[in-house]
Amino acid sequence: MYVLSNLLSALAIVLDMALTLYMWIIIIRALLSWVNPDPYNPIVQFLNSITEPLLHRIRKAVPMPGIGLDLSPIIVILAIIFLQAFLVQSLKMAALNLR
């Protein structure tokens, strides 16, 4: 029983860290978009390759014509915050209930 509890607890910690890291990557990419960085820079290419698939799906699902502002990073950050508050906390509570 403790093994499953520890597994869920570890999973919650790793998931929380991964979501936090991805949130910071989204924030950095959004900030870099304000200064128009060199698209051939390896760091910029890495950030784009990591974030663009998800951001593109959000832009496609939530069209924002005429706004002139890309709100997809904000939507992703809000989704990450929701996952941290709901999924990670649920995993932690499940781990505590198994003890």
Secondary structure, DSSP 8 states (H G I E B T S, - for coil): -HHHHHHHHHHHHHHHHHHHHHHHHHHHHHHHHTT---TT-HHHHHHHHHHHHHHHHHHHHS--TTT-S--HHHHHHHHHHHHIIIIIHHHHHHHHHT-
